[in-house]
Amino acid sequence: MVQDSTSAGVNWLTQGGVQLSTSAPTNFATMTVSVAPTAAMAVGTYNGHITLSSPGVASQTVNVTLQVTNQDVIQISGGSSANITLSPFTIGNSATAFAADSSNCRSVAITGANNTNGLVVTPTVTAGGAFIVTPISLTGGTTPTTMTICPNSTFTQTAGTQTGTVTISSPNSISATANVSFTVNAQPVINTSASSVPFTFTSGGTIPAGSTVSVTSTNGTVNLNAVSTSGSCSWLTTSLSPAATPSTLTLTPNGNAALLQSATTATTAYPCVITLTGSGGGLPTAPAVQAQVTATLTVNPQPIIGVNPTVPAGGLIFNYSVNGAQPASTILNISGSPAMYAAGYNVSASTATTNCGSFLSAVPSTGSTPFTLTITATGTGTLPVGTCNGTVTLTGIAATPVSIPVHLLVTASKANIGVFRSGFFWVLDANGNGTFDGTGLGQDLAFGWSGFTAQTGDIPVYGDWNGDGKTKIGIYRPSSGQWFLDFNGNRLFDVNDKVYNYGGIAGDIPVVGDWTGTGTSKIGIFRAGFFWILDSNGNGTFDAGDANFAYGGVAGDKPVVGDWNGSGTTKVGIFRAGFLWVLDTNNSHAFDAGDTVTAYGGLSGDVPVVGDWNGNGTSKIGIFRAGFLWLLDVNGNGTFDQGTDIVTAFGGITGDVPVVGKWQ
């Protein structure tokens, strides 16, 4: 018989009875002993025994001892669980760099709670954690040991946070768990507020102001550790501050003179690529990131303001006789070049005067090429005789200003003297001071008729051929009866001038006057000492429209013409015997009671001259004496009055022929 018993009142011991062996010897048997500890059992030593008895045999006792101790607990970093965060990784690092970088791993200590050594531990990924390198590394297979968890590089190109659980177990021990997380950061991106920054410069203009570009980043701060440029960048200065995002990139044109003046006829562009290189993300091997900004300098050629017709070197000259007709305006064509300024380029016109007040105007004050500019010099009765000076200045953005000098030559509204010399040369008292004082601005005129071939015997004639208020020159050629008239007054014999055939009979003397009061001078002939043939209709041909009549007839009579009564028409007259003036004042073409007879002159060789010496609108008489001395009946009373009439010297070269006109 088998009987078991335990101490301390806990039934923890069982036996399965005795099984006799069926083989010899028959007295051999086996017995199964089991223990069944319970959770209620306290730590300590438990004793029991099994008694074996059989009839007729002395009983036997088997003592059984159960030692109950506390169950061991696996600890991770001193606790039953731990949160392990692997070092983050930023996309852009190479997988090779990642694998070689142990700093991405994390190591923790594995021990037993009761400082038990020798516990066999096994780490196993029990949830998620595909990103964890397996098998997990241990420095040893039993406690105490160190467990190292590393992320798998396969999972480093997808941004986000991954989690997993690692369980550390040991037989007959309570397991520990590690909650592992691994964050993959998106690669930082450098952002700029502008990818292209334009600058425009026009040669000769102002260097453009600088510009700024905001530099920011996503997915973390970026350390901006390099700014490089490529392309045509010598015109640009760059600066970056601060050296980490958010930052400001400053682009400043630096005034590279050679570059900025390079465009001469066409626009030239100079692109400069600015590359910003940085790193970020906080990893030991930070990925490099870049952003680019293209700054382009467009250089336009300097605009050139063109003026046509070309202004003479001395400027524009206007002539005004006090209380006379206003000088015609000058119209200039304003253009822009090169081609890009030919249309739509704005040009401003401003005026300034140094004397005579505001006599000068330019209209319009602003125009867009191409356009016409009208320059006007306005005369008034209060202007002093002399030269009024001013300037019209044309300006446009970046263009070199164009200055146009303007001179208004103001003369008394009177006839001025002059001489025709050597058969071809004209010397004219243009400023009316009765003295030859040079040929500068506002002074006298001295010239030959360019392009005209003079011949011996040519006779000077003069008149207002085109009605602009100024007297122009001309020639009558007795040998052919031809008239050559500087019709446009440019002192050049050109296609605009007039050539007439009128006269041609031996002894014909040319006369000129406004026979019909139209404001233009016409030609005529004094023939045979008494007969007048006047081209009344001004066509340069003798026809039915012309006047012809007799006035004079005494041997030696010389023709004189003038507006004796200020009516606006020219009348005829006779200078007789070297002193007597017989003037057809009433224009009846016959000598009658309405005519004027007066004596003025009287010395041998006196030559008669006629002009409006004081500008009151009537012609007065005068004498050219001895080839240089002028005696002019200024007050028109037909008598020489000492102190009132003009006596002046002008000429003096043998053969000088007197001429009279309003030359300016």
C-alpha positions as CSV (number, residue, x, y, z in Angstrom):
1,M,0.0,0.0,0.0
2,V,1.2,3.6,-0.9
3,Q,0.2,6.6,1.2
4,D,1.3,10.3,0.8
5,S,1.1,13.2,3.1
6,T,2.4,16.8,3.3
7,S,3.1,19.3,5.9
8,A,1.6,22.8,6.4
9,G,-1.8,21.6,5.4
10,V,-1.2,22.0,1.7
11,N,-2.0,19.1,-0.5
12,W,0.6,19.6,-3.1
13,L,2.0,16.1,-3.3
14,T,0.5,13.2,-5.3
15,Q,1.6,9.8,-6.3
16,G,0.4,7.5,-9.0
17,G,0.6,4.2,-7.1
18,V,3.0,1.4,-7.5
19,Q,3.2,-0.6,-10.7
20,L,4.7,-4.1,-10.3
21,S,7.1,-5.3,-12.9
22,T,5.9,-8.3,-14.8
23,S,9.4,-9.3,-15.4
24,A,11.8,-11.0,-13.0
25,P,12.5,-10.3,-10.4
26,T,8.8,-9.9,-9.4
27,N,9.7,-7.9,-6.4
28,F,10.6,-4.8,-8.6
29,A,8.1,-1.9,-9.0
30,T,7.9,1.8,-10.0
31,M,6.2,4.7,-8.4
32,T,5.3,8.1,-9.9
33,V,5.6,11.2,-7.7
34,S,4.1,14.6,-8.7
35,V,3.9,18.0,-7.1
36,A,1.2,20.5,-7.8
37,P,2.1,23.8,-6.2
38,T,-0.6,26.5,-6.1
39,A,-0.5,30.3,-6.4
40,A,-1.5,30.5,-2.8
41,M,1.6,28.9,-1.6
42,A,4.0,31.3,0.0
43,V,7.6,31.4,-0.6
44,G,9.3,28.7,1.5
45,T,10.1,25.0,2.0
46,Y,7.4,22.4,2.0
47,N,8.0,18.9,3.3
48,G,6.0,15.7,2.6
49,H,6.4,12.0,2.5
50,I,5.2,8.9,0.9
51,T,4.8,5.7,3.0
52,L,5.1,2.3,1.3
53,S,3.6,-0.6,3.2
54,S,2.8,-4.2,2.4
55,P,1.5,-6.9,4.6
56,G,4.2,-8.8,6.3
57,V,6.7,-6.3,5.2
58,A,8.1,-3.4,7.1
59,S,6.8,-0.1,5.7
60,Q,9.1,2.3,3.9
61,T,8.9,6.2,4.0
62,V,10.0,8.4,1.1
63,N,10.5,12.1,2.1
64,V,9.7,14.8,-0.5
65,T,10.7,18.4,-0.2
66,L,9.3,21.3,-2.4
67,Q,11.2,24.6,-2.4
68,V,8.9,27.5,-3.4
69,T,10.6,30.7,-4.5
70,N,9.5,34.0,-6.3
71,Q,9.1,33.8,-10.1
72,D,11.8,35.9,-12.0
73,V,10.8,38.9,-14.1
74,I,12.6,40.0,-17.2
75,Q,13.5,43.7,-17.0
76,I,14.3,46.1,-19.8
77,S,16.2,49.2,-18.8
78,G,15.1,48.5,-15.2
79,G,11.4,48.0,-16.0
80,S,8.9,45.6,-17.4
81,S,8.5,47.7,-20.5
82,A,10.3,50.5,-22.3
83,N,9.6,53.0,-25.2
84,I,12.5,52.9,-27.6
85,T,12.7,55.7,-30.2
86,L,15.2,55.1,-32.9
87,S,17.1,58.0,-34.3
88,P,15.0,59.6,-37.1
89,F,16.2,59.4,-40.7
90,T,15.6,62.1,-43.3
91,I,14.9,61.0,-46.9
92,G,17.8,61.9,-49.1
93,N,20.5,60.2,-47.0
94,S,21.9,57.3,-49.0
95,A,21.1,53.8,-47.8
96,T,24.8,53.0,-47.6
97,A,25.3,55.9,-45.2
98,F,22.3,54.8,-43.3
99,A,23.5,51.2,-42.9
100,A,26.9,52.3,-41.8
101,D,25.6,54.7,-39.2
102,S,25.1,52.9,-35.8
103,S,23.7,56.1,-34.4
104,N,20.4,55.1,-35.9
105,C,20.2,52.1,-33.5
106,R,19.3,52.1,-29.8
107,S,20.8,49.7,-27.1
108,V,19.1,48.8,-23.8
109,A,20.1,46.6,-20.8
110,I,18.2,43.3,-20.2
111,T,18.3,41.9,-16.6
112,G,16.3,39.8,-14.2
113,A,14.2,41.6,-11.7
114,N,15.8,39.7,-8.9
115,N,19.3,40.3,-10.2
116,T,19.2,36.8,-11.4
117,N,22.1,35.9,-13.6
118,G,22.0,33.3,-16.3
119,L,18.4,33.7,-17.4
120,V,18.2,32.7,-21.0
121,V,16.4,35.5,-22.9
122,T,15.1,35.7,-26.4
123,P,13.9,39.0,-28.1
124,T,11.1,38.5,-30.6
125,V,9.2,41.0,-32.8
126,T,5.6,40.3,-31.7
127,A,3.7,43.2,-33.4
128,G,4.4,45.4,-36.4
129,G,8.1,46.2,-36.5
130,A,8.8,45.1,-40.1
131,F,11.3,48.0,-40.0
132,I,13.3,46.3,-37.3
133,V,16.4,44.4,-38.2
134,T,16.1,40.8,-37.2
135,P,17.4,38.8,-35.5
136,I,17.8,41.4,-32.8
137,S,21.3,41.6,-31.5
138,L,22.2,40.6,-28.0
139,T,25.7,40.9,-26.5
140,G,25.1,37.6,-24.7
141,G,22.3,35.0,-24.5
142,T,21.8,35.2,-20.7
143,T,21.2,38.0,-18.3
144,P,22.7,40.5,-17.8
145,T,22.9,41.4,-21.5
146,T,22.4,44.3,-23.9
147,M,19.9,44.3,-26.6
148,T,20.4,46.6,-29.7
149,I,17.5,47.4,-32.0
150,C,18.3,48.9,-35.5
151,P,16.0,50.1,-38.3
152,N,16.1,48.4,-41.6
153,S,17.2,50.7,-44.5
154,T,14.5,49.2,-46.7
155,F,12.1,51.4,-44.8
156,T,13.9,54.8,-45.1
157,Q,12.3,56.2,-48.2
158,T,8.7,56.6,-46.9
159,A,8.0,59.5,-44.7
160,G,6.2,58.8,-41.5
161,T,6.5,57.1,-38.1
162,Q,6.5,53.3,-37.8
163,T,5.9,51.4,-34.6
164,G,6.5,47.8,-33.5
165,T,6.7,45.7,-30.3
166,V,9.6,43.5,-29.2
167,T,9.0,40.9,-26.5
168,I,11.9,39.7,-24.4
169,S,11.1,36.3,-22.9
170,S,12.8,33.6,-20.7
171,P,11.6,30.3,-19.5
172,N,9.8,30.5,-16.1
173,S,10.1,34.3,-16.2
174,I,7.8,37.1,-16.8
175,S,8.5,38.7,-20.2
176,A,9.3,42.3,-20.9
177,T,8.1,44.4,-23.8
178,A,9.7,47.2,-25.8
179,N,7.6,49.7,-27.8
180,V,9.8,50.7,-30.7
181,S,9.2,53.7,-33.0
182,F,11.1,54.9,-36.0
183,T,10.4,58.2,-37.8
184,V,11.4,58.9,-41.4
185,N,11.4,62.6,-42.1
186,A,10.6,64.0,-45.5
187,Q,13.6,65.6,-47.2
188,P,13.7,69.3,-46.5
189,V,12.8,71.5,-49.4
190,I,14.1,75.1,-50.0
191,N,11.4,77.4,-51.2
192,T,11.9,80.8,-52.8
193,S,9.3,83.5,-53.2
194,A,10.4,83.9,-56.9
195,S,12.2,81.6,-59.3
196,S,13.0,84.4,-61.7
197,V,13.8,88.1,-61.0
198,P,14.0,90.4,-63.9
199,F,16.1,93.6,-64.1
200,T,16.0,96.1,-66.9
201,F,18.7,98.7,-67.7
202,T,18.9,101.1,-70.5
203,S,22.4,102.2,-71.5
204,G,23.0,105.7,-70.2
205,G,20.3,105.4,-67.7
206,T,20.1,104.7,-63.9
207,I,21.3,101.3,-62.6
208,P,18.1,99.4,-61.5
209,A,17.5,99.0,-57.8
210,G,18.1,95.7,-56.0
211,S,15.5,93.1,-55.3
212,T,14.9,90.6,-52.5
213,V,13.7,87.0,-52.5
214,S,12.3,85.3,-49.4
215,V,13.9,81.9,-48.7
216,T,11.9,79.4,-46.6
217,S,11.9,75.7,-46.2
218,T,9.4,72.9,-45.5
219,N,10.1,69.7,-43.5
220,G,12.4,71.5,-41.1
221,T,15.0,74.3,-41.0
222,V,17.6,74.3,-43.6
223,N,21.1,75.6,-43.0
224,L,22.0,77.5,-46.1
225,N,25.7,76.8,-46.4
226,A,26.4,77.8,-50.0
227,V,25.4,80.4,-52.6
228,S,26.8,79.9,-56.0
229,T,26.2,81.6,-59.3
230,S,26.6,80.5,-62.9
231,G,26.0,82.2,-66.2
232,S,26.5,85.9,-67.0
233,C,26.8,87.1,-63.4
234,S,29.4,89.9,-63.4
235,W,26.6,92.5,-63.1
236,L,25.2,91.0,-59.9
237,T,26.1,91.0,-56.2
238,T,24.3,88.5,-54.0
239,S,24.0,88.3,-50.2
240,L,22.1,86.0,-47.9
241,S,21.0,86.6,-44.3
242,P,20.6,84.8,-42.0
243,A,22.3,81.6,-42.9
244,A,19.4,79.4,-42.1
245,T,15.8,79.5,-43.2
246,P,13.7,81.6,-43.1
247,S,16.2,83.9,-44.8
248,T,16.4,86.7,-47.4
249,L,18.4,86.6,-50.6
250,T,19.4,90.1,-51.8
251,L,20.2,90.7,-55.5
252,T,21.9,94.0,-56.3
253,P,23.0,95.1,-59.8
254,N,26.5,96.3,-59.2
255,G,27.0,98.7,-62.1
256,N,29.5,96.7,-64.2
257,A,30.2,99.6,-66.6
258,A,31.5,97.5,-69.5
259,L,28.5,95.2,-69.3
260,L,25.9,97.8,-68.9
261,Q,27.0,99.7,-71.9
262,S,27.3,96.7,-74.1
263,A,24.0,97.0,-75.9
264,T,24.5,99.4,-78.8
265,T,21.8,98.5,-81.4
266,A,19.9,95.6,-79.9
267,T,18.7,94.4,-76.6
268,T,21.0,91.9,-74.8
269,A,20.0,89.6,-71.9
270,Y,22.4,88.5,-69.2
271,P,20.9,85.6,-67.1
272,C,22.5,84.6,-63.9
273,V,21.5,81.4,-62.0
274,I,21.8,81.6,-58.3
275,T,22.0,78.2,-56.6
276,L,21.2,77.9,-52.9
277,T,22.6,74.8,-51.3
278,G,21.7,73.7,-47.8
279,S,21.3,70.8,-45.3
280,G,18.8,70.1,-42.7
281,G,16.9,67.4,-40.8
282,G,19.2,67.0,-37.8
283,L,20.8,63.8,-38.9
284,P,24.6,63.2,-38.6
285,T,24.6,62.9,-42.4
286,A,22.3,65.7,-43.5
287,P,21.1,65.5,-47.1
288,A,22.0,68.4,-49.3
289,V,19.1,70.3,-50.9
290,Q,19.1,73.0,-53.5
291,A,16.9,75.8,-55.0
292,Q,17.6,78.0,-57.9
293,V,16.7,81.6,-58.7
294,T,17.4,83.1,-62.1
295,A,18.1,86.8,-62.2
296,T,18.1,88.3,-65.7
297,L,19.5,91.7,-66.6
298,T,18.1,93.0,-69.9
299,V,20.2,95.7,-71.3
300,N,18.6,98.0,-73.8
301,P,20.7,100.2,-76.1
302,Q,20.7,103.9,-75.2
303,P,18.0,105.7,-77.1
304,I,19.1,108.4,-79.5
305,I,16.8,111.4,-80.1
306,G,16.9,112.3,-83.8
307,V,16.1,115.7,-85.2
308,N,15.3,116.2,-88.9
309,P,16.1,118.4,-90.7
310,T,19.5,118.7,-89.0
311,V,19.7,121.9,-87.0
312,P,22.6,124.1,-88.0
313,A,25.6,124.2,-85.7
314,G,24.6,127.8,-84.6
315,G,21.0,126.8,-83.9
316,L,17.7,127.9,-85.4
317,I,17.5,131.6,-86.4
318,F,14.3,133.5,-86.6
319,N,14.1,137.1,-87.9
320,Y,11.6,139.6,-86.7
321,S,11.2,143.3,-87.6
322,V,9.6,145.2,-84.8
323,N,5.8,145.4,-85.4
324,G,6.3,143.4,-88.6
325,A,5.0,140.0,-89.5
326,Q,5.8,137.1,-87.1
327,P,8.6,134.8,-88.3
328,A,7.4,131.4,-89.5
329,S,7.7,128.5,-87.1
330,T,10.2,125.8,-87.6
331,I,8.9,122.3,-87.8
332,L,11.2,119.5,-86.8
333,N,10.7,115.7,-87.1
334,I,11.6,114.0,-83.9
335,S,12.6,110.4,-84.1
336,G,14.1,107.7,-81.9
337,S,16.7,105.1,-82.6
338,P,17.8,102.3,-82.6
339,A,14.7,100.5,-84.0
340,M,13.2,99.7,-80.7
341,Y,12.7,103.4,-80.0
342,A,11.4,104.3,-83.5
343,A,7.8,104.1,-82.2
344,G,6.4,104.9,-78.8
345,Y,9.5,106.5,-77.2
346,N,8.5,109.5,-75.2
347,V,10.5,112.7,-75.7
348,S,9.9,115.9,-73.7
349,A,10.6,119.4,-75.1
350,S,11.4,122.2,-72.7
351,T,12.3,125.8,-73.4
352,A,14.5,128.3,-71.7
353,T,15.5,131.9,-72.6
354,T,18.5,134.0,-71.4
355,N,16.9,137.3,-72.4
356,C,13.8,138.9,-74.0
357,G,11.4,137.1,-71.7
358,S,9.3,134.1,-72.8
359,F,9.6,134.6,-76.6
360,L,10.2,130.8,-77.2
361,S,7.8,127.9,-77.3
362,A,7.9,124.3,-78.4
363,V,4.8,122.2,-79.0
364,P,4.0,119.6,-78.0
365,S,5.8,119.5,-74.7
366,T,5.8,115.7,-74.8
367,G,5.5,113.5,-77.8
368,S,5.8,109.9,-78.7
369,T,8.1,109.0,-81.5
370,P,7.8,109.7,-84.3
371,F,6.2,113.1,-84.1
372,T,6.7,116.7,-85.3
373,L,7.8,119.5,-83.0
374,T,6.9,123.0,-83.8
375,I,9.3,125.7,-82.5
376,T,8.0,129.2,-82.5
377,A,9.9,132.5,-81.7
378,T,7.3,135.2,-81.1
379,G,8.2,138.8,-81.7
380,T,6.5,141.7,-80.0
381,G,6.7,145.4,-80.3
382,T,8.5,145.6,-76.9
383,L,11.4,143.4,-77.9
384,P,14.7,145.3,-78.0
385,V,16.6,145.4,-81.3
386,G,19.3,142.8,-81.1
387,T,19.4,139.0,-80.5
388,C,17.1,137.1,-78.2
389,N,18.6,133.8,-77.2
390,G,17.0,130.6,-76.0
391,T,17.3,126.9,-76.0
392,V,14.9,124.0,-76.7
393,T,16.0,120.9,-74.9
394,L,14.8,117.5,-75.9
395,T,15.0,114.8,-73.2
396,G,13.9,111.2,-72.9
397,I,14.6,108.4,-70.4
398,A,18.3,107.4,-70.6
399,A,18.9,109.5,-73.8
400,T,21.5,112.1,-74.0
401,P,19.6,115.4,-74.1
402,V,19.5,117.3,-77.3
403,S,19.9,121.1,-77.0
404,I,18.8,123.2,-79.9
405,P,20.0,126.9,-79.6
406,V,17.4,129.3,-80.8
407,H,18.1,132.9,-81.8
408,L,15.5,135.6,-82.6
409,L,17.1,138.4,-84.5
410,V,15.1,141.5,-83.8
411,T,15.6,144.4,-86.1
412,A,13.8,147.7,-86.4
413,S,11.0,147.4,-89.0
414,K,13.0,149.4,-91.5
415,A,15.1,148.9,-94.5
416,N,18.8,148.3,-94.1
417,I,21.7,149.1,-96.4
418,G,24.3,147.0,-98.1
419,V,26.6,146.8,-101.1
420,F,27.0,144.4,-104.1
421,R,30.7,144.1,-104.6
422,S,32.9,142.9,-107.4
423,G,30.0,141.6,-109.4
424,F,29.2,138.6,-107.2
425,F,29.7,139.4,-103.4
426,W,27.0,140.7,-101.1
427,V,27.8,142.6,-97.9
428,L,24.5,143.4,-96.0
429,D,24.0,145.4,-92.9
430,A,21.7,142.8,-91.4
431,N,21.5,144.2,-87.9
432,G,20.8,147.7,-89.2
433,N,23.4,149.6,-87.2
434,G,24.8,151.2,-90.3
435,T,28.3,149.6,-89.7
436,F,29.9,146.4,-90.9
437,D,30.7,144.6,-87.7
438,G,31.4,141.1,-88.7
439,T,29.3,138.1,-89.7
440,G,28.6,136.4,-86.3
441,L,25.2,135.7,-84.8
442,G,23.2,138.9,-84.8
443,Q,25.7,140.7,-86.9
444,D,26.0,141.3,-90.7
445,L,25.9,139.1,-93.7
446,A,28.7,138.7,-96.3
447,F,28.4,135.9,-98.9
448,G,28.6,134.9,-102.5
449,W,25.6,133.3,-104.1
450,S,26.7,129.7,-103.9
451,G,26.1,127.7,-107.1
452,F,25.6,130.7,-109.2
453,T,28.0,131.6,-111.9
454,A,28.4,135.4,-112.2
455,Q,29.1,137.2,-115.5
456,T,30.5,140.6,-116.2
457,G,27.7,143.2,-116.4
458,D,25.4,141.4,-114.0
459,I,23.2,143.9,-112.1
460,P,22.0,143.2,-108.5
461,V,18.3,143.1,-107.8
462,Y,16.6,142.4,-104.5
463,G,13.0,141.9,-103.3
464,D,10.7,139.8,-101.2
465,W,10.2,137.1,-103.9
466,N,8.1,134.7,-101.7
467,G,6.3,137.1,-99.4
468,D,7.9,136.0,-96.1
469,G,8.8,139.6,-95.1
470,K,12.5,139.3,-95.9
471,T,14.4,140.7,-98.8
472,K,16.2,138.2,-101.0
473,I,18.9,138.7,-103.6
474,G,18.8,138.3,-107.3
475,I,20.6,139.1,-110.5
476,Y,19.5,140.7,-113.8
477,R,21.7,139.9,-116.7
478,P,21.4,142.6,-119.4
479,S,23.1,140.5,-122.1
480,S,20.2,138.0,-122.1
481,G,17.3,139.7,-120.3
482,Q,17.4,136.9,-117.7
483,W,16.4,137.3,-114.1
484,F,17.9,134.9,-111.5
485,L,16.0,135.1,-108.2
486,D,17.0,133.4,-104.9
487,F,13.3,132.6,-104.3
488,N,13.7,130.6,-101.1
489,G,16.3,133.0,-99.6
490,N,18.9,130.2,-98.8
491,R,21.7,132.0,-100.7
492,L,22.1,128.8,-102.7
493,F,21.3,128.7,-106.4
494,D,19.1,125.6,-106.5
495,V,16.0,124.1,-108.1
496,N,13.7,126.1,-105.9
497,D,14.9,129.4,-107.3
498,K,13.3,131.3,-110.2
499,V,14.8,132.1,-113.6
500,Y,12.7,134.5,-115.8
501,N,13.2,136.2,-119.2
502,Y,11.9,139.7,-119.0
503,G,13.5,142.6,-120.8
504,G,16.7,142.1,-122.8
505,I,16.6,145.3,-124.9
506,A,19.9,147.2,-124.8
507,G,19.7,149.9,-122.1
508,D,16.9,148.2,-120.2
509,I,17.2,148.9,-116.4
510,P,15.7,146.4,-114.0
511,V,13.2,147.6,-111.3
512,V,11.5,145.6,-108.5
513,G,8.4,146.3,-106.5
514,D,5.1,145.0,-105.2
515,W,3.1,146.5,-108.0
516,T,-0.2,145.1,-106.9
517,G,0.1,145.1,-103.0
518,T,0.0,141.3,-102.7
519,G,3.0,141.2,-100.3
520,T,5.4,139.8,-102.9
521,S,7.9,141.6,-105.1
522,K,7.6,141.5,-108.9
523,I,10.0,142.4,-111.6
524,G,9.9,145.1,-114.2
525,I,11.9,147.1,-116.8
526,F,12.6,150.9,-117.2
527,R,13.3,151.3,-120.9
528,A,14.6,154.2,-123.1
529,G,14.6,156.6,-120.2
530,F,10.8,156.9,-119.8
531,F,8.9,153.6,-120.5
532,W,7.9,151.3,-117.7
533,I,7.0,147.6,-118.2
534,L,5.9,146.0,-114.9
535,D,5.1,142.3,-114.4
536,S,1.9,143.0,-112.5
537,N,0.7,139.4,-112.3
538,G,4.2,138.1,-111.2
539,N,4.4,135.3,-113.6
540,G,7.8,136.3,-115.0
541,T,6.5,136.8,-118.5
542,F,5.3,139.9,-120.4
543,D,1.7,139.4,-121.1
544,A,-1.7,141.2,-121.2
545,G,-1.8,141.3,-117.4
546,D,1.2,143.5,-117.2
547,A,1.3,147.3,-116.8
548,N,3.2,149.5,-119.3
549,F,3.3,153.3,-119.3
550,A,5.5,156.3,-119.7
551,Y,6.9,158.3,-116.7
552,G,10.0,160.4,-117.1
553,G,11.7,161.1,-120.4
554,V,14.4,163.6,-119.7
555,A,17.8,162.5,-120.7
556,G,19.7,161.0,-117.8
557,D,16.5,160.1,-115.8
558,K,17.1,157.2,-113.5
559,P,14.3,155.0,-112.2
560,V,13.4,154.8,-108.5
561,V,10.5,152.9,-106.9
562,G,8.9,152.9,-103.5
563,D,5.7,153.0,-101.5
564,W,5.6,156.8,-101.4
565,N,2.4,157.1,-99.5
566,G,2.3,153.9,-97.4
567,S,-0.6,152.3,-99.3
568,G,1.0,148.9,-99.6
569,T,1.8,149.2,-103.3
570,T,5.0,150.2,-105.0
571,K,5.0,153.3,-107.2
572,V,7.5,154.6,-109.7
573,G,9.6,157.7,-109.7
574,I,12.5,159.5,-111.4
575,F,15.9,160.7,-110.0
576,R,16.9,163.6,-112.3
577,A,20.0,165.6,-112.8
578,G,21.7,164.1,-109.8
579,F,19.4,165.8,-107.2
580,L,15.7,166.1,-108.3
581,W,13.2,163.5,-107.2
582,V,9.9,163.2,-109.1
583,L,7.7,160.6,-107.4
584,D,4.4,159.2,-108.7
585,T,2.9,159.4,-105.2
586,N,-0.7,158.9,-106.3
587,N,0.2,156.0,-108.6
588,S,-1.5,157.5,-111.6
589,H,1.3,156.6,-113.9
590,A,1.3,160.2,-115.1
591,F,3.0,163.3,-113.7
592,D,0.3,165.4,-112.1
593,A,-0.5,167.6,-109.1
594,G,-0.6,164.6,-106.9
595,D,3.0,163.7,-107.4
596,T,5.9,164.7,-105.2
597,V,8.9,166.7,-106.4
598,T,11.8,167.4,-104.0
599,A,15.6,167.9,-104.1
600,Y,17.9,165.6,-102.2
601,G,21.6,165.1,-103.2
602,G,23.3,167.1,-105.8
603,L,26.9,166.0,-105.9
604,S,28.4,164.5,-109.0
605,G,28.1,160.7,-108.8
606,D,25.3,160.6,-106.2
607,V,23.4,157.4,-106.6
608,P,19.7,157.3,-105.5
609,V,18.6,154.8,-102.9
610,V,15.1,154.2,-101.5
611,G,13.9,152.5,-98.3
612,D,11.7,152.7,-95.3
613,W,14.4,154.1,-93.1
614,N,12.3,154.5,-89.9
615,G,9.9,151.6,-90.3
616,N,6.7,153.6,-90.5
617,G,5.5,151.9,-93.7
618,T,6.5,154.6,-96.2
619,S,9.5,154.6,-98.5
620,K,11.9,157.5,-98.2
621,I,14.7,158.7,-100.4
622,G,18.4,158.8,-99.9
623,I,21.8,159.1,-101.5
624,F,24.8,156.7,-101.8
625,R,27.8,159.0,-102.3
626,A,31.4,158.4,-103.3
627,G,31.0,154.6,-103.0
628,F,30.7,154.6,-99.2
629,L,28.7,157.4,-97.7
630,W,24.9,157.1,-97.1
631,L,22.6,160.0,-96.5
632,L,19.1,158.9,-95.6
633,D,16.0,161.1,-95.3
634,V,14.8,159.3,-92.2
635,N,11.9,161.7,-91.4
636,G,10.8,161.6,-95.1
637,N,10.4,165.4,-95.5
638,G,12.6,165.4,-98.6
639,T,15.2,167.7,-97.1
640,F,18.5,166.8,-95.4
641,D,18.1,167.7,-91.7
642,Q,21.3,167.7,-89.7
643,G,21.0,165.5,-86.7
644,T,17.8,163.9,-87.9
645,D,18.7,162.2,-91.1
646,I,21.2,159.4,-91.1
647,V,24.7,159.8,-92.3
648,T,26.8,156.6,-92.2
649,A,29.6,154.9,-94.0
650,F,29.1,151.4,-95.4
651,G,31.1,150.1,-98.4
652,G,34.1,151.9,-99.7
653,I,35.5,149.4,-102.3
654,T,35.7,150.7,-105.8
655,G,32.7,149.5,-107.8
656,D,30.4,148.9,-104.8
657,V,26.8,149.1,-105.8
658,P,24.2,150.1,-103.1
659,V,21.4,147.6,-102.2
660,V,18.6,148.1,-99.7
661,G,16.3,145.6,-98.0
662,K,15.0,144.0,-94.8
663,W,17.7,141.3,-94.8
664,Q,16.6,139.5,-91.6
